[in-house]
Amino acid sequence: METKKSLFDNLQNFFGFDNFKGEQEAIITNILSGNDTFVIMPTGGGKSMCYQLPALMSEGTAIVISPLIALMKNQVDQLRAFGGSDSIAHFLNSSLTKSEIARVKEDVLAGKTKLLYVAPESLTKQDNIDFLRLNLVSFVAVDEAHCISEWGHDFRPEYRKIRQVISNIGENIPIIALTATATPKVQQDIQKNLQMNNATVFKSSFNRSNLFYEVRPKRNVMKELVMFVKQHQGKSGIIYCLSRKKVEEVAQALTLNGVKALPYHAGLDAKVRADTQDKFLMEDTDVIVATIAFGMGIDKPDVRYVIHHDMPKSMEGYYQETGRAGRDGGEGICVAFYSEKDIDKLQKFMKDKPVAEREIGTQILKEVIDYAESAVCRRKQILHYFGENFNEAGCNNMCDNCCAHKQQFDGEEHLHRMLSMMKNLGEKFDDHHIVSVLMGDDVPHVHHYEHHLLESFGSGKEHGALLWNSLIRQALLDNYISKDIDQYGLLRLTAKGHDFLENPHSIRFIMNRPIGATDDDSDDDNPKSTSGALDTALLQMLKDLRKKVAKQKNLPPFVIFQDPSLEEMCTHYPISTDELKQISGVGQGKALKFGAPFIELIKKYVEDNDIDRPIDMVIKSAANKSALKVYIIQNIDRHLDLEDIARSKGLTYEDILKEIETIVNSGTKLNLNYYIDEVIDEDKQDEVYDYFRSAEVDSIDNALVELGADDYTREEVQLMRIKFMSELGN
């Protein structure tokens, strides 16, 4: 057994640290004593030290099982740098050539290697098992141990075979299992599967007090992303997206707007991925836009923000990814964009999975939805998920919900009613069913159990589903009820819940905010902290100018610029043709034809009123639609039928008309006469054209009322409006 002095000497000599962090010392001592050890420690807590130091101090070679090649390489490089010899640490995985594998085995057999990193897939190969049996194995470290559990966020079937392989390599080999994210259920699974029920468990708090958590409604997300990154210029950040396509799109948009950003996903070449990782670590790039393939093992302490473009599939994933921010204890901002559409997409992905997997996936995803929709302290929710009770006063306003104005209600009577009903129903139903009964929903699952005949059926309708969902969420967080996840998320009363039924007391609950509601329920597209309000004085001046120009040119005002374009000018104050072209609905054609007087007016207004222009907030959009735009223009020039153009691109006829409208509204001239002459009589054409020439407002509905909906179809009016805008406005 190593002495305490020896432990500190090794820490100092090898890693250059004077002190251990948290429970590292106790963990290392436990391993050196030959005991099974289970470490649950959040990202940034110093997990790798827990097996690296004892491996260096023990006789033989420690086997470290790790799921990611990038993670292995990173750690091996660090150990070699500390140890001054390449033989001290090796990895064995599919990325090595035959001669490299031979060299690794030679070093291990010669006793030079203290840590051997192995992928779970390589570990189960018979020749590797035979080779490892020839060596003295000091202990086995199972990193990212949550991969063992189907309830974990990153389940890997190969991890299930680890126990069997260890038994084949040798007898009584101590195991240390480590994870940064494990709910009580996952912890149980890990210990059971690795047969380490007598292990000493070390569990650190999951609270990262320096991280600020925020969930935003997903509206104008690309614009918000660019604005956020610009406000944190020069700082390192990670943006997570669910799909590779979205990763490429976001990285391109950021680059277009002058941000040093790079994409990272599994579809890229291994060398490109490695280079990207190095550029991020060396600060040659500020932002990495990535799928969740990025970040495990990226030991960058000064990542200042982590943004989720899409909500992740699980709370573990969310916790682990946000945990990559502020690992040095400094600023760490975690923003997630939430929309019900994204959740629908994730639910669709699960449809093809086996029933058991789908059930588990649905429950895991439900936690994410509840987290995003709840108005309770974010920190309290995250920590509760990992089996840790937390008083929200300790959040110190480090989440959006604690900073927001909260609508509270007295929950005593409501909680009593709900708990009584749950008890009467035998505690055999989930939250969805409980709310359906209280709301009196006429749905099959309620009828199936004949719960529509209960006295309590519909008794909570007047309070609305939002209240009952808020109540259930907080009753869970405050431990009045618990969720039995082994039994499909059925809700059970806890001892505290039963006690409340016997001795009710006054209790305040917080009402969830409907998705996308801001504190004052304004439907502003951007959060208050990032965008200026619409300048109404300038808007009026621009409308007056538009009227004047329209009169001079004998055109309706909407042909010059449409209202949304003028409104955008009032928040971005463009003062050059290039800037004006970035305003939506203003292409090059429009900017050149009508832009000059508008630019002049805005420039003078900015000077006269000493306005601080948000110059970098004019968001250049990625040219992801430009290929389609060019395709449409080319084929209209070739006089192709519009329905054929739509079909060739998998679009509907309505879609193609919308795309053509956007092209024309932005100032590009299109000659559609060849098509319009085929489908609309000349007389009708003249009548619609004359109507638009004198129209006050740009509305197809108004046109149909004026012209007579029986005589004209919407399509005819739409086509003529396109012809009119193209010929007179461009």
C-alpha positions in Angstrom: 0.0 0.0 0.0 1.4 3.4 -1.0 1.9 6.0 1.7 0.1 9.4 1.6 3.5 11.1 1.0 4.2 8.8 -2.0 0.8 9.7 -3.4 1.5 13.4 -3.3 5.0 13.0 -4.6 3.7 11.1 -7.6 1.0 13.7 -8.2 3.7 16.5 -8.1 6.4 14.7 -10.1 4.2 13.4 -12.8 1.4 15.9 -13.2 2.9 19.0 -11.5 -0.1 19.4 -9.2 0.2 20.2 -5.5 -3.3 19.1 -4.4 -6.0 16.7 -5.4 -9.4 17.9 -6.5 -12.6 16.9 -4.6 -12.5 13.2 -3.8 -9.6 12.2 -6.1 -7.3 11.2 -3.2 -9.9 8.9 -1.6 -10.7 7.3 -5.0 -7.1 6.7 -5.9 -6.3 5.2 -2.4 -9.3 2.9 -2.8 -8.1 1.6 -6.2 -4.5 1.2 -4.9 -6.0 -1.0 -2.1 -7.4 -3.3 -4.8 -11.1 -2.5 -4.3 -13.7 -2.1 -6.9 -14.5 1.6 -7.3 -17.5 3.4 -8.8 -16.9 7.1 -9.6 -19.8 9.4 -10.6 -18.2 12.8 -11.2 -19.4 15.6 -13.5 -17.5 16.7 -16.5 -14.5 18.8 -15.5 -14.2 17.2 -12.1 -10.9 15.4 -12.9 -12.1 11.8 -13.6 -9.1 10.7 -15.7 -6.7 11.5 -12.9 -8.6 8.9 -10.8 -7.2 6.0 -12.9 -4.1 7.6 -14.5 -2.2 8.2 -11.3 -2.9 4.7 -9.7 -1.9 3.1 -13.0 1.5 4.8 -12.9 2.0 3.8 -9.3 0.9 0.1 -9.7 2.8 -2.9 -10.9 1.7 -4.1 -14.4 -0.5 -2.4 -17.0 -3.9 -0.8 -16.4 -6.5 -1.4 -19.2 -8.7 1.7 -19.9 -11.8 0.9 -21.9 -13.0 4.0 -23.7 -15.6 4.4 -26.5 -14.0 7.2 -28.5 -10.8 7.1 -30.6 -10.4 10.9 -30.3 -10.6 10.6 -26.5 -8.0 7.9 -26.4 -5.5 9.8 -28.6 -6.0 13.0 -26.6 -5.2 11.3 -23.3 -2.3 9.2 -24.6 -0.7 12.3 -26.0 -1.0 14.1 -22.6 0.4 11.1 -20.7 3.4 10.8 -23.0 4.0 14.6 -22.6 3.9 14.2 -18.8 5.9 11.0 -18.7 8.5 11.9 -21.3 8.3 8.5 -23.0 6.0 7.2 -25.8 6.0 3.7 -24.3 4.3 4.8 -21.1 0.8 4.9 -22.7 -0.7 3.3 -25.8 -4.0 2.8 -27.4 -5.3 -0.3 -29.3 -8.1 0.3 -31.7 -9.1 0.0 -35.4 -7.2 3.1 -36.4 -3.8 1.3 -36.1 -1.8 -0.5 -38.8 -0.5 -4.1 -38.2 3.0 -2.8 -37.6 1.7 -0.2 -35.1 -0.3 -2.9 -33.2 2.9 -5.1 -33.1 4.9 -2.2 -31.5 2.1 -1.6 -28.9 2.1 -5.3 -27.9 5.9 -5.4 -27.7 6.0 -2.4 -25.3 3.2 -3.9 -23.1 4.9 -7.3 -22.9 8.2 -5.6 -22.0 6.4 -4.0 -19.1 7.1 -0.4 -20.3 3.4 0.5 -20.7 1.4 1.6 -17.6 -1.9 2.5 -19.4 -3.3 0.7 -22.4 -6.5 2.3 -23.9 -8.7 -0.1 -25.7 -12.0 0.4 -27.6 -14.8 -2.0 -26.4 -15.0 -3.5 -29.9 -11.2 -4.3 -29.8 -11.4 -5.7 -26.3 -13.8 -8.5 -27.3 -11.6 -9.8 -30.1 -10.2 -13.2 -29.1 -6.6 -12.5 -30.1 -6.6 -9.4 -27.9 -8.0 -11.4 -25.0 -5.3 -14.0 -25.5 -2.6 -11.3 -25.6 -3.9 -9.5 -22.5 -3.8 -12.8 -20.5 0.0 -12.9 -21.0 0.3 -9.7 -19.0 0.0 -8.5 -15.4 -3.1 -6.3 -15.4 -3.1 -3.9 -12.5 -6.8 -3.0 -12.8 -9.5 -2.2 -15.5 -10.9 1.3 -15.8 -14.3 1.5 -17.6 -14.6 5.1 -18.8 -18.0 6.5 -19.9 -19.6 3.6 -18.0 -23.1 4.8 -18.7 -22.7 3.2 -22.2 -23.6 -0.1 -20.4 -27.2 1.0 -19.7 -30.1 1.1 -22.1 -31.3 3.9 -19.9 -28.1 5.9 -20.5 -27.9 8.4 -23.3 -25.3 6.6 -25.2 -26.0 2.9 -24.9 -23.4 0.6 -26.6 -24.1 -3.2 -26.7 -20.4 -4.0 -26.7 -20.2 -2.5 -23.2 -22.5 -5.3 -22.0 -19.7 -7.8 -22.7 -16.9 -6.1 -20.7 -17.5 -8.1 -17.5 -17.2 -11.4 -19.3 -13.9 -10.3 -21.0 -12.4 -9.2 -17.7 -13.2 -12.6 -16.2 -11.5 -14.3 -19.2 -8.3 -12.1 -18.8 -7.7 -13.0 -15.2 -9.2 -13.5 -11.7 -9.8 -10.8 -9.1 -8.9 -7.9 -11.3 -10.1 -4.7 -9.6 -12.5 -2.5 -11.7 -13.0 1.2 -11.6 -16.1 2.4 -13.5 -16.4 6.1 -14.2 -19.2 8.3 -15.6 -20.1 11.9 -15.8 -23.8 11.4 -16.2 -25.8 8.8 -14.4 -29.3 8.8 -13.1 -30.0 6.5 -10.1 -31.4 3.9 -12.6 -28.2 4.0 -14.7 -26.0 3.7 -11.6 -27.8 0.5 -10.6 -27.5 -0.9 -14.2 -23.7 -0.3 -14.2 -23.0 -2.0 -10.9 -25.2 -4.9 -11.7 -23.7 -5.5 -15.2 -20.1 -5.2 -14.1 -20.9 -7.4 -11.0 -19.4 -4.8 -8.7 -22.1 -4.6 -6.1 -19.5 -4.3 -3.3 -17.8 -1.4 -5.0 -17.0 1.8 -3.0 -19.2 4.5 -4.6 -17.9 8.1 -4.9 -20.5 10.5 -6.0 -19.7 14.2 -6.5 -22.3 17.0 -6.7 -23.5 17.6 -10.3 -23.9 21.3 -9.7 -21.8 23.5 -11.9 -22.4 26.8 -10.2 -20.6 28.9 -12.9 -22.9 27.8 -15.8 -25.9 29.9 -16.8 -28.8 27.9 -18.3 -31.3 29.3 -20.7 -34.0 27.8 -23.0 -35.2 30.0 -25.8 -38.2 29.5 -28.2 -36.9 28.6 -31.6 -38.0 31.3 -34.0 -35.4 33.3 -35.9 -32.7 30.9 -34.8 -30.0 31.6 -37.4 -30.2 35.3 -36.7 -30.1 34.8 -33.0 -27.1 32.5 -33.3 -25.1 35.0 -35.3 -26.0 37.8 -32.9 -25.1 35.8 -29.9 -21.7 34.7 -31.3 -21.0 38.3 -32.4 -21.7 39.5 -28.9 -19.1 37.0 -27.6 -16.6 37.8 -30.3 -13.2 36.1 -29.8 -14.5 33.7 -27.2 -14.5 29.9 -27.8 -17.9 28.2 -28.2 -19.6 25.0 -29.4 -22.9 24.9 -31.2 -24.6 21.5 -31.3 -27.0 20.5 -34.1 -28.9 17.2 -34.6 -28.1 16.7 -38.3 -25.0 16.9 -40.4 -26.8 19.1 -42.9 -27.7 21.7 -40.2 -24.1 21.6 -39.0 -22.9 22.6 -42.4 -25.6 25.2 -42.8 -24.9 27.0 -39.5 -21.1 26.9 -39.9 -21.5 28.4 -43.4 -23.8 31.2 -42.1 -21.4 32.1 -39.3 -18.4 32.1 -41.7 -20.4 34.4 -44.0 -20.9 36.8 -41.1 -17.2 37.0 -40.3 -17.0 34.4 -37.6 -14.2 31.9 -37.4 -16.3 28.8 -37.4 -15.8 25.2 -38.6 -18.2 22.2 -39.0 -17.5 18.9 -37.3 -19.4 15.6 -37.8 -18.9 11.9 -38.6 -19.4 12.5 -42.3 -16.1 14.4 -42.6 -12.8 12.8 -43.3 -10.9 11.6 -40.1 -8.0 14.0 -41.0 -10.3 17.0 -41.4 -11.9 16.2 -38.0 -8.5 15.9 -36.3 -7.4 19.2 -37.9 -10.6 20.9 -36.8 -10.1 19.7 -33.3 -6.6 21.0 -33.2 -7.6 24.4 -34.6 -10.2 24.7 -31.9 -7.7 23.8 -29.2 -5.0 26.1 -30.6 -7.6 28.9 -31.0 -7.2 29.2 -34.7 -11.0 28.9 -34.9 -13.5 30.3 -32.3 -16.6 28.2 -32.9 -17.2 24.6 -33.7 -20.6 23.7 -35.1 -21.0 20.0 -34.5 -23.1 16.9 -34.1 -22.7 15.2 -30.7 -19.8 13.3 -32.2 -17.7 16.3 -31.0 -16.6 17.2 -27.5 -16.0 13.9 -25.6 -12.4 14.2 -24.5 -12.0 17.7 -25.7 -10.2 19.1 -22.7 -10.5 22.8 -23.5 -11.0 24.6 -20.2 -12.1 28.0 -21.6 -15.2 27.1 -23.8 -17.3 30.1 -22.9 -20.7 29.0 -24.4 -22.4 25.9 -25.6 -25.5 26.4 -27.7 -28.0 23.7 -28.7 -29.5 24.6 -32.1 -31.8 21.6 -31.5 -32.9 20.2 -28.1 -30.9 17.0 -27.4 -32.5 13.6 -27.1 -31.8 13.2 -23.3 -31.1 15.2 -20.2 -27.8 13.2 -19.9 -26.8 14.4 -23.3 -27.8 17.9 -22.4 -25.8 17.9 -19.2 -22.7 16.4 -20.7 -22.7 18.8 -23.7 -23.4 21.9 -21.6 -20.7 20.6 -19.2 -18.1 21.4 -21.8 -18.5 25.1 -21.0 -16.6 26.9 -18.3 -14.5 23.9 -17.2 -12.0 26.4 -15.7 -14.6 27.7 -13.4 -15.1 30.9 -15.4 -18.0 32.1 -17.5 -20.1 29.4 -19.2 -23.4 30.3 -21.0 -25.6 27.4 -22.1 -28.5 28.3 -24.5 -30.8 25.7 -25.9 -33.4 26.5 -28.6 -36.7 24.6 -28.2 -39.5 24.0 -30.6 -42.3 21.4 -30.5 -41.5 20.6 -34.2 -38.0 19.4 -33.2 -39.5 17.1 -30.6 -41.9 15.7 -33.2 -38.9 14.9 -35.4 -37.1 13.1 -32.6 -40.3 11.1 -31.8 -40.5 10.1 -35.5 -37.0 8.8 -35.4 -38.0 6.4 -32.7 -41.0 4.9 -34.6 -38.9 2.3 -36.3 -37.2 1.1 -33.1 -38.2 -2.1 -31.2 -41.0 -1.5 -28.7 -38.8 -1.7 -25.5 -36.3 0.7 -26.9 -39.1 3.0 -28.1 -40.7 3.0 -24.6 -37.3 3.9 -23.0 -36.6 6.6 -25.6 -40.0 8.2 -25.2 -39.5 8.5 -21.4 -36.0 9.9 -21.7 -37.3 12.4 -24.3 -40.2 13.4 -22.1 -37.7 14.6 -19.4 -36.2 17.0 -22.0 -39.7 18.3 -22.9 -40.6 18.8 -19.2 -37.3 20.6 -18.6 -37.8 23.0 -21.5 -41.4 23.8 -20.8 -41.1 24.2 -17.0 -40.8 27.6 -15.3 -38.9 26.1 -12.3 -35.2 26.7 -11.7 -33.3 24.9 -14.4 -30.5 23.9 -12.0 -33.0 22.3 -9.6 -34.4 20.2 -12.5 -31.1 19.1 -13.8 -29.8 18.0 -10.4 -33.1 16.3 -9.5 -32.8 14.2 -12.6 -29.4 12.9 -11.3 -30.9 12.1 -7.9 -29.7 15.3 -6.2 -32.0 17.6 -4.2 -31.2 21.3 -4.6 -32.7 24.4 -3.1 -33.3 26.9 -6.0 -32.1 29.8 -3.8 -28.6 28.4 -4.4 -29.0 29.0 -8.1 -28.1 32.7 -7.5 -30.2 33.7 -10.6 -27.9 31.7 -12.8 -30.7 30.5 -15.1 -33.4 32.2 -17.1 -36.2 30.9 -15.0 -34.8 32.3 -11.8 -34.3 35.6 -13.5 -37.8 35.7 -14.9 -40.9 37.1 -13.4 -42.9 34.1 -12.1 -46.6 33.5 -12.0 -47.3 31.6 -8.8 -50.4 29.9 -7.5 -51.5 28.4 -4.2 -51.2 24.6 -4.8 -52.5 23.1 -1.6 -56.0 22.2 -2.8 -54.8 21.2 -6.3 -52.0 19.0 -4.9 -54.4 17.3 -2.5 -56.9 16.6 -5.2 -54.3 15.2 -7.5 -52.6 13.0 -4.9 -56.0 11.7 -3.6 -57.0 10.8 -7.2 -53.6 9.0 -7.8 -54.0 7.0 -4.6 -57.6 6.0 -5.5 -56.4 4.9 -8.9 -53.9 2.6 -7.3 -50.8 4.6 -8.4 -50.8 2.8 -11.8 -50.8 5.7 -14.3 -48.5 8.2 -15.8 -48.8 12.0 -15.8 -50.5 12.1 -19.3 -53.3 9.9 -18.0 -53.7 11.8 -14.7 -54.0 15.1 -16.6 -56.5 13.6 -19.1 -58.8 12.5 -16.3 -58.6 15.8 -14.4 -59.2 17.7 -17.7 -62.1 15.4 -18.7 -60.5 14.5 -22.0 -62.6 12.2 -24.1 -59.7 9.9 -25.1 -59.5 6.1 -25.6 -57.0 5.4 -22.7 -59.4 7.1 -20.2 -62.4 5.1 -21.5 -60.5 1.9 -21.5 -60.1 2.0 -17.7 -63.7 3.5 -17.4 -62.1 6.6 -15.7 -64.7 8.8 -17.5 -67.2 7.4 -15.0 -65.2 8.7 -12.0 -66.4 11.7 -9.9 -63.0 13.3 -10.4 -63.3 13.1 -14.3 -63.2 16.7 -15.6 -62.9 18.2 -12.0 -59.8 20.2 -12.9 -60.9 21.4 -16.3 -61.5 25.0 -15.2 -57.8 25.4 -14.2 -56.4 24.2 -17.6 -53.8 21.6 -18.5 -50.9 24.0 -18.0 -51.6 24.2 -14.3 -51.8 20.4 -13.8 -48.6 19.8 -15.8 -46.8 22.5 -13.7 -48.1 20.9 -10.6 -47.0 17.4 -11.5 -43.5 18.6 -12.6 -43.0 20.4 -9.3 -44.5 17.6 -7.1 -41.9 15.4 -8.7 -39.1 17.9 -8.1 -40.2 18.4 -4.4 -40.5 14.6 -3.9 -44.3 14.4 -3.2 -44.4 11.8 -6.0 -41.8 9.7 -7.8 -41.6 8.3 -11.3 -41.2 4.5 -11.6 -39.2 4.5 -14.8 -39.0 0.7 -14.9 -42.7 0.7 -15.2 -43.2 3.1 -18.1 -43.0 6.3 -16.0 -45.9 5.5 -13.7 -46.3 8.0 -10.9 -46.3 6.8 -7.2 -46.8 8.7 -4.0 -43.7 9.0 -1.8 -43.8 9.0 2.0 -43.8 12.8 1.8 -46.8 12.6 -0.6 -48.8 10.3 1.8 -47.9 12.6 4.7 -49.3 15.6 2.7 -52.6 13.8 2.3 -52.8 13.3 6.0 -51.5 16.8 7.0 -52.1 19.2 4.1 -50.3 22.6 4.3 -50.1 25.8 2.3 -47.7 25.5 -0.7 -46.9 27.8 -3.6 -46.2 26.5 -7.1 -45.0 28.2 -10.3 -47.0 28.2 -13.4 -45.2 26.9 -16.5 -44.9 29.5 -19.3 -46.4 28.5 -22.6 -43.6 27.8 -25.1 -42.2 30.9 -26.7 -43.9 33.3 -24.2 -41.6 36.1 -23.0 -42.1 37.9 -19.7 -44.5 40.4 -21.2 -45.9 38.0 -23.8 -44.7 40.1 -26.6 -44.1 38.1 -29.7 -40.9 39.8 -30.5 -38.8 37.5 -32.7 -35.6 38.2 -30.7 -34.7 38.1 -27.0 -34.6 41.5 -25.4 -31.0 41.3 -24.7 -29.9 41.1 -28.3 -32.0 43.3 -30.5 -33.2 46.8 -30.7 -36.9 47.6 -30.8 -38.4 48.8 -34.1 -37.7 52.5 -34.7 -41.2 53.7 -35.4 -40.2 57.3 -36.2 -37.8 56.0 -39.0 -40.5 53.6 -40.2 -42.9 56.5 -40.8 -40.2 58.4 -42.7 -39.4 55.4 -44.8 -43.1 54.9 -45.6 -43.5 58.5 -46.6 -40.5 58.2 -48.8 -41.8 55.0 -50.4 -45.1 56.8 -51.1 -43.2 59.7 -52.8 -41.1 57.4 -54.9 -44.1 55.3 -55.9 -45.9 58.5 -57.0 -43.0 59.6 -59.1 -42.8 56.2 -60.8 -46.5 55.8 -61.0 -46.4 52.5 -59.1 -48.2 51.2 -56.0 -45.9 51.6 -52.9 -45.6 47.8 -52.2 -43.8 47.4 -55.6 -41.0 49.6 -54.3 -40.3 47.8 -50.9 -42.7 45.7 -48.9 -43.5 46.4 -45.2 -41.4 43.7 -43.7 -38.4 45.0 -45.6 -39.0 48.6 -44.3 -39.4 47.2 -40.7 -36.0 45.4 -41.0 -34.4 48.6 -42.2 -35.6 50.2 -39.0 -33.7 47.8 -36.7 -30.5 47.4 -38.8 -30.1 50.9 -40.3 -28.4 49.9 -43.6 -26.3 52.8 -45.0 -24.7 51.2 -48.1 -26.0 49.2 -51.1 -24.2 46.1 -49.8 -25.9 46.4 -46.4 -29.3 47.1 -48.0 -29.0 43.8 -50.0 -28.8 41.9 -46.7 -32.3 43.1 -45.8 -34.9 40.3 -46.5 -36.9 41.0 -49.7 -34.2 43.3 -51.1 -32.1 41.7 -53.7 -29.4 43.3 -55.9 -32.0 44.5 -58.5 -34.2 46.3 -56.0 -31.3 47.8 -54.1 -29.9 49.3 -57.3 -33.2 50.4 -58.7 -34.8 52.0 -55.6 -32.2 51.9 -52.9 -30.3 55.2 -53.2 -32.9 57.6 -51.6 -33.6 55.1 -48.8 -29.9 54.7 -48.0 -29.5 58.5 -48.0 -32.5 59.0 -45.6 -31.3 56.3 -43.2 -27.7 57.7 -43.2 -28.9 61.2 -42.4 -31.3 59.9 -39.7 -28.5 57.9 -38.0 -26.2 61.0 -38.0 -28.9 63.4 -36.8 -30.1 61.1 -33.9 -26.6 59.9 -33.0 -27.7 56.2 -33.4 -25.3 53.4 -32.5 -25.9 51.2 -35.5 -25.9 47.4 -34.8 -23.7 47.0 -37.8 -22.7 43.5 -37.2 -26.4 42.5 -36.7 -27.1 42.6 -40.4 -27.1 38.9 -40.8 -25.9 37.5 -44.1 -27.8 34.4 -44.9 -26.1 31.3 -46.3 -26.7 30.8 -50.0 -28.5 27.5 -49.3 -31.4 28.5 -51.6 -29.3 30.1 -54.3 -28.9 26.8 -56.2 -32.7 26.4 -56.3 -33.1 30.0 -57.3 -30.6 29.7 -60.2 -32.2 26.5 -61.3 -35.7 28.1 -61.4 -34.4 31.2 -63.3 -32.6 29.1 -65.8 -35.6 26.9 -66.5 -38.0 29.8 -66.8 -35.5 31.3 -69.4 -35.8 28.0 -71.2 -39.6 28.3 -71.1 -40.2 25.1 -69.1 -43.6 24.4 -67.7 -43.8 25.4 -64.0 -45.3 22.1 -62.9 -42.4 20.3 -64.6 -39.8 22.5 -62.8 -41.6 21.8 -59.5 -41.7 18.1 -60.0 -38.0 17.8 -60.9 -37.2 19.4 -57.5 -39.7 17.4 -55.5 -41.8 20.6 -54.8 -45.5 21.2 -55.1 -46.9 23.7 -57.6 -47.7 26.1 -54.6 -44.1 25.8 -53.4 -42.7 26.8 -56.8 -45.0 29.8 -57.0 -43.8 30.9 -53.6 -40.2 30.5 -54.6 -40.8 32.6 -57.8 -42.6 35.2 -55.7 -39.5 35.5 -53.5 -37.2 35.8 -56.5 -39.3 38.6 -58.0 -39.9 40.4 -54.8 -36.2 40.7 -54.2 -35.7 42.5 -57.5 -35.0 39.8 -60.2 -36.9 40.2 -63.5 -38.5 37.0 -64.7 -40.4 36.7 -68.0 -43.3 34.3 -67.3 -45.4 35.4 -70.3 -44.9 32.1 -72.2 -46.6 30.3 -69.3 -49.2 32.9 -68.3 -50.4 33.3 -71.9 -51.2 29.5 -71.9 -53.3 29.5 -68.7 -55.0 33.0 -68.5 -57.1 34.8 -71.1 -55.7 38.1 -72.4 -58.7 40.1 -71.1 -58.4 38.6 -67.7 -54.7 39.5 -67.7 -55.4 43.1 -68.5 -58.0 43.4 -65.8 -55.8 42.0 -63.0 -52.8 44.0 -64.2 -54.9 47.2 -64.0 -56.2 46.3 -60.6 -52.7 46.0 -59.1 -51.5 49.2 -60.8 -54.1 51.1 -58.7 -54.2 48.9 -55.6 -53.6 50.4 -52.2 -52.5 47.3 -50.5 -50.5 44.2 -51.7 -53.0 41.5 -51.0 -54.2 38.6 -53.2 -57.3 38.2 -50.9 -58.3 41.8 -51.5 -57.7 41.3 -55.2 -60.0 38.3 -55.3 -62.8 40.2 -53.4 -62.5 43.2 -55.8 -62.2 41.2 -59.0 -64.8 38.5 -58.0 -63.7 35.2 -56.6 -66.1 33.4 -59.0 -64.3 34.8 -62.0 -60.7 34.4 -61.0 -58.7 31.7 -59.2 -56.1 32.5 -56.6 -53.5 31.0 -58.9 -54.4 33.4 -61.7 -54.2 36.4 -59.4 -50.9 35.1 -58.0 -49.3 34.7 -61.4 -50.5 38.1 -62.5 -49.1 39.7 -59.4 -45.7 38.0 -60.1 -45.8 39.4 -63.7 -46.8 42.9 -62.4 -44.0 43.0 -59.8 -41.4 41.7 -62.2 -42.2 44.1 -65.0 -42.7 47.3 -62.9 -40.7 46.7 -59.8 -37.5 45.3 -61.2 
